Amino acid sequence: MTTDNPMGSPGVHAELAKRRKAVLPDWLNTLYAEPIDIDHGAGRHVWDAEGNRYLDFFGGILTTMTAHALPEVTAAVSEQAGKILHSSTLYLNRPMIELAERIAEVSGIDDPRVFLTSSGTEANDTALLLATGYRASNQVLALRNSYHGRSFSSMAVTGNSSWSPTSLSPVQAQYVHGSRRPGAPLADLSDADFVDACVRDLEDVLDQLHGNVACLIAEPIQGVGGFATPPDGLFARFKEVLDRHGILWISDEVQTGWGRTGENFWGWQAHADNGKPDIVTFAKGIGNGLPIGGVVASAEVMNSVAANSISTFGGSPATAAGALANLDYLLEHDLRANARHTGAILRAELDSALGGIPGVADVRGKGLMIGVELRWPDGRPAPEMAAEVMEETRRRGVLVGKGGLSGNVLRIAPLLSVTESEAREGARVLLDALREVGEARS
Ligand code: PLP
């Protein structure tokens, strides 16, 4: 950790942490025992209010996509804010139309229509509305270990316990973990047999339902679920089954979109033999921190609902202008190619921990979405080790995330503009921290 900000003021962490406790809900997740308050950022770095600098390998949960304080985005937002901040989709506004056009061009969806929202949760809610409306059915399939948002309906299709006591559970979740974690029921199968078993499970669930199912919602690589990565070909085989029944596939690209996986543009394209979704939802990276999400579907699906609807903040001019500048920057600088290149460097470094550092049970993912799963020698998840490694990397000036059902997977997701030397520096810090904690605990 480098203290190179003369503006930093010691003691503010403690003061803000105290005020936070008095005013925010107890269940708001903070990654560290002592929360960090981020004050500002530039490029791939952020500074806390005490002046400490960190290399950002989490991007505020894969949300800052291109760079912190990117001048192009700042200029676009402030120029638009100086003209008008809000007009509503009841009126036309140029940034919204231009952004929708650009997203439609890269969407991979035939005859695309785009609806903009202000978050990923809202995008998924909209996709569920579209699919259930189009299919005239309320039956929705989702996968175990998934995360789709924190509204009542997106939680209902989330196979993760964080809010389950209060959510509906209409989910017919089958076993498709994706992570081939040691000890999992299907862990010893070959990739091909694992895919077969998942497909049989999907067919079995459909047999048991005896009815009209609207859609399957799934993340191509599960984000909150610990970057659980299914074998190639799984979604293509799912899609064949779904197509036989006319069931739509919603690909939740909130974490995997915009080149994050280094392979093509969307997570669904990152698997060889991929199937093509009917609906794509997105958020996070497109806004580089501005609150924006959205849905792309064919005109047939998008226009099938008899809605007379708007989203107050969806496509709001300043947000759309910023997102457009961000997307243009990503495309002009081919950050997807950079994600593939730097992701491979990072991955090669982290792969060396497998078998070499006690507790490292799996390294997985694609591009700049790399999960490091931690387990004790008897196979039990090691969330305590993950928490310690995070504290240690923080102390050494690198921010990473964690996830997985047990909180035992480190999530490494640098900004897509990360340089080779930053990738190597982050990998070295991670490996040192893993080694120190793993060896002390073994
Ligand atoms: N879908 C996925 C895959 C996510 O990871 C998230 C958030 O982490 C969401 C949906 C919800 O997005 P938001 O927090 O913008 O509502």
Residues whose N, C-alpha, C, O or C-beta is under 5 A from the ligand:
A	BS01	PLP	S119 G120 T121 E122 Y147 H148 G149 E219 G223 V224 D252 V254 Q255 A283
